[in-house]
């Protein structure tokens, strides 16, 4: 079948969806709304995927550009005649697809659209309700986002939840090595307000004052960079932090394997792919107690939870993990088992293909 896949830009997640659709034997057309404001995927668009040239993909989305985008998306749909349109986030890509009359439409939540963007103002809330009430089907990667979608008008009988998952062969458990000095924390969340890396920075200052051998690896970057570095500098701990920048998917497992404990201080999330990567690498996880994280991390089994936004509580949990470091290998084993049970991308991609078949049959 002919699938038109419509997304904000081109991320690692987009690469995997596009490849899965193409590998599933479908003809794939890929439209971007904003293009790559920040390059986060080094691999080329998968082979056999047709990139759509249109008015979008040239800059940030604005409500003022909506009429022109809708008009041109109508042209795309008319010219390509796709059997199905797969679009998300909700208030941008899926909303444009709905206004352009694209049918059947699979609306896909990216987590932040329902947990954060919907609260930006009346237009965002209107677009959410308008889109979900008219979508043919809805998918998300967490129960918390599915429940939100239903609350905003999506038919609960036309939804499916499946974690996006990871490549369990690429993100594998590291080989056991001899005892190493120090204790290394790892976080690769973007330095944006919704991901709470500033909370981790404040917690690290507190912990480093008690443990001289603790270290922190921070990957990525973002608009909160100056604030995060200021917290670390004023706390006198910046020299204990490794700033790794943007890391390719090829090299990413090596960074997980350096660490003793993965930390995600996110305030908003669906099923976090970076969390699933950490679990797959057999890394004990300490994460904020937001609903989506509680679907994956279970206290004293495969990791621990701390109160969202509470740097003091995060510091306490880090110190507790250091005190029981002899138990961490067992927690890591449970982490890997969690990923094997629920986060296998190969299996989860099959669920997406079945959704496509279901929608087309009802067309």
C-alpha positions in Angstrom: 0.0 0.0 0.0 1.0 3.6 -0.4 1.8 5.3 2.9 2.2 9.1 3.4 4.3 9.5 6.6 4.1 13.1 7.9 6.3 14.3 10.8 7.9 17.4 12.2 11.4 16.7 11.1 13.8 13.8 10.7 14.8 12.2 14.0 16.0 8.7 14.9 12.4 7.8 15.6 11.4 8.9 12.1 14.2 6.8 10.6 13.0 3.7 12.4 9.3 4.2 11.4 10.2 4.9 7.8 12.5 1.9 7.6 9.9 -0.4 9.2 7.2 0.8 6.8 9.5 0.3 3.8 10.7 -3.1 5.0 7.1 -4.1 5.4 6.7 -3.9 1.7 4.9 -0.6 1.5 5.6 2.4 -0.8 6.5 5.2 1.5 6.3 9.0 1.0 7.9 11.2 3.6 6.8 14.8 4.3 8.5 17.0 6.9 6.7 20.0 8.5 9.6 21.9 10.0 12.7 20.2 8.6 15.7 19.7 10.8 16.1 22.6 13.2 18.7 20.6 15.0 20.3 17.5 13.3 19.7 14.5 15.5 19.9 11.6 13.0 23.1 11.0 11.1 21.8 8.2 8.9 20.3 9.0 5.5 16.6 8.6 4.9 16.1 4.8 4.3 16.4 3.5 0.8 13.2 3.4 -1.2 11.6 6.2 0.8 10.3 9.1 -1.4 10.9 12.5 0.1 8.0 15.0 -0.6 8.9 18.5 -1.7 6.2 21.0 -0.6 5.7 24.3 1.2 6.6 22.7 4.6 10.0 21.6 5.8 11.6 25.0 5.5 11.2 26.5 8.9 9.4 26.5 12.2 5.6 26.0 12.1 3.4 29.0 12.8 -0.3 29.4 13.0 -0.1 32.1 10.4 1.4 29.6 7.9 -1.5 27.1 8.5 -3.7 28.1 5.5 -0.8 27.8 2.9 0.3 24.5 4.5 -3.2 23.0 4.4 -3.7 24.0 0.8 -0.4 22.5 -0.3 -1.0 19.3 1.7 -4.3 18.9 -0.1 -2.2 19.0 -3.3 0.1 16.3 -2.0 -2.8 14.0 -1.1 -4.5 14.6 -4.4 -1.3 13.9 -6.4 0.0 10.9 -4.4 -3.4 9.3 -3.6 -2.1 7.5 -0.5 -3.9 4.5 0.9 -3.2 5.8 4.4 -1.7 8.9 6.0 0.3 8.5 9.2 0.8 11.8 10.9 1.9 13.3 14.2 2.4 15.3 16.4 -1.3 15.9 16.9 -1.7 19.7 16.9 0.6 20.3 13.9 1.1 17.4 11.4 -2.1 15.5 12.2 -4.2 18.8 12.4 -2.9 19.8 9.0 -3.8 16.4 7.5 -7.3 16.6 9.0 -7.9 20.1 7.6 -6.6 18.9 4.2 -9.2 16.1 4.2 -6.6 13.3 4.3 -8.3 9.9 4.9 -7.9 7.4 6.3 -5.7 9.1 8.9 -3.6 7.4 11.6 -2.8 10.1 14.2 0.3 9.4 16.2 1.1 11.1 19.5 4.7 11.9 20.2 4.1 12.1 24.0 4.9 15.8 24.4 1.9 16.9 22.2 -0.6 15.5 24.8 1.5 16.0 28.0 2.8 19.5 27.3 1.8 21.2 24.0 -1.9 20.9 24.6 -1.6 23.3 27.5 0.1 26.1 25.5 -3.2 27.9 24.8 -6.7 27.7 23.4 -5.6 27.1 19.8 -3.5 24.1 20.8 -6.3 22.6 22.8 -8.8 23.2 20.0 -6.5 21.6 17.5 -6.1 18.6 19.8 -9.9 18.0 20.2 -10.6 18.8 16.5 -8.0 16.3 15.3 -8.7 13.4 17.6 -12.5 13.5 17.1 -12.0 13.2 13.4 -9.0 10.7 13.2 -9.7 7.2 11.9 -7.3 5.7 14.3 -4.8 6.7 17.1 -1.6 5.3 18.3 0.8 6.2 21.1 3.6 4.6 23.1 2.1 4.9 26.6 -1.2 4.3 28.4 -1.0 7.8 29.9 -1.1 9.4 26.4 -3.8 7.1 25.2 -6.0 8.0 28.2 -5.3 11.7 27.5 -6.3 11.2 23.8 -9.6 9.6 24.8 -10.3 12.4 27.3 -9.9 14.9 24.4 -12.4 13.0 22.2 -10.6 10.0 20.6 -12.7 6.9 20.3 -11.2 4.4 22.7 -12.1 1.5 20.4 -9.9 3.0 17.7 -6.6 3.2 19.7 -3.5 1.1 20.1 -0.6 1.5 22.5 2.7 0.0 21.7 6.2 1.2 22.9 8.4 2.3 20.0 11.1 0.1 21.4 14.8 -0.3 20.6 17.1 -2.6 18.6 17.9 -5.1 21.3 20.9 -6.4 19.4 22.4 -2.9 19.0 21.6 -1.9 22.6 22.8 -4.9 24.4 24.1 -5.6 27.9 27.7 -4.8 28.3 30.2 -7.6 29.1 31.1 -7.7 32.8 34.5 -6.2 33.5 36.6 -5.9 36.6 35.8 -3.5 39.3 36.4 0.1 38.3 36.9 3.2 40.4 34.3 5.8 40.8 30.6 5.9 40.2 29.3 7.3 36.9 25.8 8.8 36.3 24.5 9.1 32.8 21.8 11.3 31.2 21.1 11.9 27.5 17.9 13.9 27.7 17.8 17.2 25.8 18.6 20.4 27.7 15.1 21.7 27.4 12.8 22.7 30.2 10.5 19.7 29.8 13.3 17.3 30.4 14.5 18.6 33.8 18.3 18.3 33.3 18.6 21.3 35.6 17.1 19.2 38.4 19.8 16.6 37.8 22.5 19.3 37.8 21.3 20.6 41.3 21.2 17.0 42.6 24.7 16.3 41.3 26.1 19.3 43.2 24.7 17.9 46.4 26.0 14.4 45.8 29.4 15.4 44.6 30.0 17.3 47.9 29.7 14.0 49.7 31.4 11.7 47.1 34.6 12.8 45.4 34.6 9.8 43.1 31.3 10.5 41.5 31.1 11.6 37.9 28.3 12.7 35.5 28.0 12.2 31.7 25.7 14.6 30.0 25.0 14.2 26.3 23.1 16.4 23.9 22.4 20.1 24.5 19.6 22.7 24.2 18.2 26.0 25.2 18.8 25.4 29.0 22.5 25.0 28.5 23.6 28.2 30.0 21.5 27.6 33.1 22.7 24.0 33.5 26.3 25.0 33.2 25.8 27.9 35.7 24.4 25.4 38.3 27.4 23.1 37.9 29.9 25.9 37.9 28.5 27.7 40.9 28.4 24.3 42.7 32.1 23.8 41.9 31.5 20.4 40.2 31.8 21.2 36.5 35.2 19.5 36.3 33.4 16.2 37.3 31.1 16.4 34.3 31.7 15.0 30.8 29.8 17.0 28.1 29.5 14.5 25.2 27.4 16.6 22.9 25.3 14.9 20.1 26.2 11.2 19.8 25.3 9.0 16.8 23.1 6.0 17.2 26.0 3.8 16.2 28.2 5.0 19.1 25.5 5.5 21.7 25.6 2.0 23.4 29.3 2.6 24.3 28.2 5.6 26.4 25.5 3.7 28.2 28.1 1.0 29.0 30.4 3.6 30.7 27.8 4.3 33.4 26.7 2.8 36.6 23.3 4.5 36.8 21.0 6.0 34.1 19.0 9.1 35.2 16.0 10.7 33.5 14.6 13.8 35.3 12.0 14.5 32.7 8.8 16.3 33.7 6.9 15.2 30.6 7.2 12.0 28.6 5.6 9.1 26.8 7.5 5.9 26.8 11.0 7.3 26.7 13.2 5.6 24.0 16.3 6.6 25.9 15.0 4.9 29.0 14.3 1.8 26.9 17.8 2.0 25.5 19.2 2.1 29.0 17.1 -0.8 30.1 18.3 -2.8 27.1 21.9 -2.1 28.0 21.3 -3.6 31.4 21.7 -0.2 33.2 19.8 0.4 36.4 17.5 3.4 36.0 16.6 6.2 38.3 13.8 8.3 36.8 11.2 10.9 37.8 7.9 9.5 39.0 5.8 10.8 36.2 3.1 8.4 34.9 4.9 7.2 31.8 8.0 6.3 33.7 6.0 4.3 36.2 4.9 2.1 33.4 8.5 1.0 32.9 10.5 1.4 36.1 9.6 -0.5 39.3 11.1 0.4 42.6 14.0 -1.9 43.7 13.4 -4.2 40.7 14.9 -2.6 37.5 15.5 0.8 39.1 14.1 3.5 41.3 11.8 6.5 41.1 12.2 10.0 42.6 9.7 12.8 43.1 9.5 14.8 39.9 11.3 18.1 40.1 12.7 17.4 43.6 16.5 17.7 43.4 16.9 16.8 47.1 15.0 13.6 46.7 17.0 12.7 43.5 20.2 13.3 45.4 19.0 11.0 48.2 18.2 8.3 45.7 21.6 8.6 44.0 23.3 8.3 47.4 21.2 5.2 48.1 22.3 3.6 44.8 25.9 4.3 45.6 25.5 2.6 49.1 24.1 -0.5 47.5 26.3 -0.7 44.4 26.9 -4.4 45.0 23.2 -4.9 44.1 23.4 -3.0 40.9 24.3 -5.9 38.6 21.1 -7.8 39.7 19.1 -4.6 39.1 20.7 -4.4 35.7 19.7 -7.9 34.8 16.1 -7.1 35.6 16.4 -3.9 33.5 17.5 -6.0 30.5 14.7 -8.5 31.0 12.2 -5.5 31.0 13.4 -4.4 27.6 13.3 -7.9 26.2 9.7 -8.4 27.3 8.3 -5.1 26.1 10.8 -2.9 24.2 11.7 -5.1 21.2 11.4 -2.8 18.2 11.2 -5.7 15.7 8.1 -7.1 17.4 6.6 -3.7 18.1 7.0 -2.6 14.5 4.8 -5.6 13.5 2.0 -4.1 15.6 2.2 -1.0 13.5 1.9 -3.0 10.3 -1.2 -4.8 11.7 -2.8 -1.4 12.5 -2.3 -0.3 8.9 -4.0 -3.5 7.7 -6.9 -2.9 10.1 -7.4 0.7 9.0 -7.3 -0.2 5.3 -9.8 -3.0 5.7 -12.3 -0.5 7.3 -11.6 2.1 4.6 
